[in-house]
Amino acid sequence: MAKDAIAQGSPVGRLRRRADFLRVAGARRKWAAPGLILQVSNQPERNSAEPGHDFPIRVGFTASRKVGNAVMRNRARRRLK
């Protein structure tokens, strides 16, 4: 899916810092399914995106302890990526 978005010209970045995850969670727009919660925010990052430009698509992956031990959480994140 990410490769298709890149081929179409829209950049796909990664959420890496905790502050980015908290900002997205603060937007309170989410969709939940068994085993997955998708949180969405269309707010710009701090110090980025000039006026009139689209915001880049950024994706972040986390897995809670409900998934299992560290090995199982890492495996789940790798499969999502």
WOCOR-V108822 format. One record per residue. N is the residue number from 1. RES is the residue in three letters. SS is DSSP state (hx for helix, st for strand, lp for the rest). Layout:
n = <N:N>
res = <RES:RES>
ss = <SS:SS>
//
This chain:
n = <1:2:3:4:5:6:7:8:9:10:11:12:13:14:15:16:17:18:19:20:21:22:23:24:25:26:27:28:29:30:31:32:33:34:35:36:37:38:39:40:41:42:43:44:45:46:47:48:49:50:51:52:53:54:55:56:57:58:59:60:61:62:63:64:65:66:67:68:69:70:71:72:73:74:75:76:77:78:79:80:81>
res = <MET:ALA:LYS:ASP:ALA:ILE:ALA:GLN:GLY:SER:PRO:VAL:GLY:ARG:LEU:ARG:ARG:ARG:ALA:ASP:PHE:LEU:ARG:VAL:ALA:GLY:ALA:ARG:ARG:LYS:TRP:ALA:ALA:PRO:GLY:LEU:ILE:LEU:GLN:VAL:SER:ASN:GLN:PRO:GLU:ARG:ASN:SER:ALA:GLU:PRO:GLY:HIS:ASP:PHE:PRO:ILE:ARG:VAL:GLY:PHE:THR:ALA:SER:ARG:LYS:VAL:GLY:ASN:ALA:VAL:MET:ARG:ASN:ARG:ALA:ARG:ARG:ARG:LEU:LYS>
ss = <lp:hx:hx:hx:hx:hx:hx:lp:lp:lp:lp:st:st:st:lp:lp:lp:hx:hx:hx:hx:hx:hx:hx:hx:hx:lp:lp:lp:st:st:st:st:lp:lp:st:st:st:st:lp:lp:lp:lp:lp:lp:lp:lp:lp:lp:lp:lp:lp:lp:lp:lp:lp:st:st:st:lp:lp:lp:lp:lp:hx:hx:hx:lp:lp:hx:hx:hx:hx:hx:hx:hx:hx:hx:hx:hx:lp>
//
